[in-house]
């Protein structure tokens, strides 16, 4: 995710920059999804099922990752103009989410 975001900042091609920004945000979502799958000890990668199985407060946070990182920023391309700053904010949130699930699962 960080590599794509760094490359986006250096890209002179607008389409390449957009693709890398979207991919960077989606990579954060993917990290959260993998952490949730590990926590739930499931191979089911469908995010709707993962969300339903997660206990609170992880369910709400995972839903935010879905709606913002995966749908709004990746699919719809509605990331903010200050995308680098926004990325850092979400990176920290995902990192905390992953760490908490890892700690709770004892893995």
Helices and strands as residue ranges (DSSP letters): H 2-10, H 14-40, H 47-53, H 58-64, I 65-75, H 83-105
